[in-house]
Amino acid sequence: MVASTSDPQVNMVLEHIETMVALLRPVGPDLGRRLLAALALVPEHERADVVGGIEKRIVEVYTDTTARSIHIIDEVIAAKAIASAQSADRKAARITKKA
């Protein structure tokens, strides 16, 4: 677990980074760099849709029918999380620019 701060947005970003590191641990950082480099090519205002499309395809390919039904419910929750993450991304970008 990463250290937490008093800022919930920063904590969310730190948790996302920790999750990415855990997911990439078996394959190494190159996969993460490739994914982020590809996503960086997408215009910022289209990134949420691209990630949503990737997520949808993964669910279609790697889950059964029951899990897909559950995913429909999760999409509503994910949409809210994406909006929150985009807000955190913008905030992190502002912090980075100031540094």
C-alpha beads as a LAMMPS data file, in Angstrom:
LAMMPS data file: protein, C-alpha beads

99 atoms
98 bonds

1 atom types
1 bond types

-500.0 500.0 xlo xhi
-500.0 500.0 ylo yhi
-500.0 500.0 zlo zhi

Masses

1 110.0

Atoms # bond

1 1 1 0.000 0.000 0.000
2 1 1 1.299 3.436 -0.913
3 1 1 1.405 6.264 1.562
4 1 1 -1.722 8.365 1.715
5 1 1 -2.116 12.116 1.815
6 1 1 -4.845 14.397 3.068
7 1 1 -5.933 15.046 -0.529
8 1 1 -8.409 12.379 -1.722
9 1 1 -7.648 13.119 -5.391
10 1 1 -3.935 12.537 -4.841
11 1 1 -4.747 9.332 -2.931
12 1 1 -6.826 8.119 -5.876
13 1 1 -3.949 8.779 -8.298
14 1 1 -1.523 6.960 -5.983
15 1 1 -3.895 3.974 -5.766
16 1 1 -4.181 3.858 -9.559
17 1 1 -0.397 3.879 -9.893
18 1 1 -0.087 1.104 -7.323
19 1 1 -2.644 -0.977 -9.251
20 1 1 -0.816 -0.453 -12.545
21 1 1 2.486 -1.500 -10.991
22 1 1 0.878 -4.675 -9.606
23 1 1 -0.710 -5.517 -12.987
24 1 1 2.549 -4.956 -14.856
25 1 1 4.784 -6.812 -12.403
26 1 1 4.581 -10.173 -14.249
27 1 1 5.373 -8.693 -17.701
28 1 1 7.609 -5.773 -16.851
29 1 1 7.294 -2.052 -17.428
30 1 1 7.554 -2.198 -21.241
31 1 1 3.891 -3.169 -21.604
32 1 1 2.837 -0.209 -19.485
33 1 1 5.017 2.179 -21.473
34 1 1 3.542 0.868 -24.735
35 1 1 -0.009 1.260 -23.451
36 1 1 0.573 4.775 -22.146
37 1 1 2.465 5.810 -25.294
38 1 1 -0.413 4.604 -27.445
39 1 1 -2.956 6.360 -25.249
40 1 1 -0.915 9.565 -25.389
41 1 1 -1.469 9.593 -29.165
42 1 1 -5.225 9.846 -28.616
43 1 1 -6.581 13.393 -28.255
44 1 1 -7.279 14.056 -24.580
45 1 1 -11.020 14.543 -25.072
46 1 1 -11.276 11.088 -26.732
47 1 1 -9.233 9.070 -24.222
48 1 1 -12.143 8.040 -21.989
49 1 1 -13.984 6.633 -25.001
50 1 1 -10.896 4.748 -26.178
51 1 1 -10.348 3.242 -22.723
52 1 1 -14.049 2.363 -22.567
53 1 1 -13.778 0.581 -25.912
54 1 1 -10.743 -1.377 -24.769
55 1 1 -12.503 -2.306 -21.539
56 1 1 -15.618 -3.426 -23.423
57 1 1 -13.571 -5.600 -25.786
58 1 1 -11.681 -7.235 -22.919
59 1 1 -14.944 -8.036 -21.151
60 1 1 -16.444 -9.473 -24.362
61 1 1 -13.455 -11.706 -24.998
62 1 1 -12.493 -12.804 -21.500
63 1 1 -15.734 -13.140 -19.541
64 1 1 -18.773 -15.367 -19.679
65 1 1 -22.390 -14.228 -20.237
66 1 1 -23.100 -13.759 -16.515
67 1 1 -20.052 -11.601 -16.078
68 1 1 -21.060 -9.526 -19.121
69 1 1 -24.465 -8.896 -17.535
70 1 1 -22.762 -7.749 -14.373
71 1 1 -20.485 -5.564 -16.484
72 1 1 -23.469 -3.567 -17.752
73 1 1 -24.162 -2.501 -14.181
74 1 1 -20.479 -1.812 -13.641
75 1 1 -20.388 0.465 -16.701
76 1 1 -22.480 3.031 -14.876
77 1 1 -20.079 2.955 -11.947
78 1 1 -17.076 3.004 -14.302
79 1 1 -18.376 6.072 -16.115
80 1 1 -18.405 7.946 -12.837
81 1 1 -14.922 6.659 -11.995
82 1 1 -13.612 7.730 -15.414
83 1 1 -14.977 11.227 -14.913
84 1 1 -13.325 11.351 -11.512
85 1 1 -10.035 10.022 -12.919
86 1 1 -10.092 12.582 -15.710
87 1 1 -10.511 15.289 -13.114
88 1 1 -7.560 13.844 -11.179
89 1 1 -5.507 13.681 -14.399
90 1 1 -6.170 17.350 -15.079
91 1 1 -5.237 18.218 -11.517
92 1 1 -2.045 16.147 -11.709
93 1 1 -1.152 17.851 -14.997
94 1 1 -1.571 21.252 -13.374
95 1 1 0.610 20.178 -10.451
96 1 1 3.253 18.837 -12.850
97 1 1 3.263 22.091 -14.843
98 1 1 3.775 24.106 -11.662
99 1 1 6.740 21.945 -10.605

Bonds

1 1 1 2
2 1 2 3
3 1 3 4
4 1 4 5
5 1 5 6
6 1 6 7
7 1 7 8
8 1 8 9
9 1 9 10
10 1 10 11
11 1 11 12
12 1 12 13
13 1 13 14
14 1 14 15
15 1 15 16
16 1 16 17
17 1 17 18
18 1 18 19
19 1 19 20
20 1 20 21
21 1 21 22
22 1 22 23
23 1 23 24
24 1 24 25
25 1 25 26
26 1 26 27
27 1 27 28
28 1 28 29
29 1 29 30
30 1 30 31
31 1 31 32
32 1 32 33
33 1 33 34
34 1 34 35
35 1 35 36
36 1 36 37
37 1 37 38
38 1 38 39
39 1 39 40
40 1 40 41
41 1 41 42
42 1 42 43
43 1 43 44
44 1 44 45
45 1 45 46
46 1 46 47
47 1 47 48
48 1 48 49
49 1 49 50
50 1 50 51
51 1 51 52
52 1 52 53
53 1 53 54
54 1 54 55
55 1 55 56
56 1 56 57
57 1 57 58
58 1 58 59
59 1 59 60
60 1 60 61
61 1 61 62
62 1 62 63
63 1 63 64
64 1 64 65
65 1 65 66
66 1 66 67
67 1 67 68
68 1 68 69
69 1 69 70
70 1 70 71
71 1 71 72
72 1 72 73
73 1 73 74
74 1 74 75
75 1 75 76
76 1 76 77
77 1 77 78
78 1 78 79
79 1 79 80
80 1 80 81
81 1 81 82
82 1 82 83
83 1 83 84
84 1 84 85
85 1 85 86
86 1 86 87
87 1 87 88
88 1 88 89
89 1 89 90
90 1 90 91
91 1 91 92
92 1 92 93
93 1 93 94
94 1 94 95
95 1 95 96
96 1 96 97
97 1 97 98
98 1 98 99
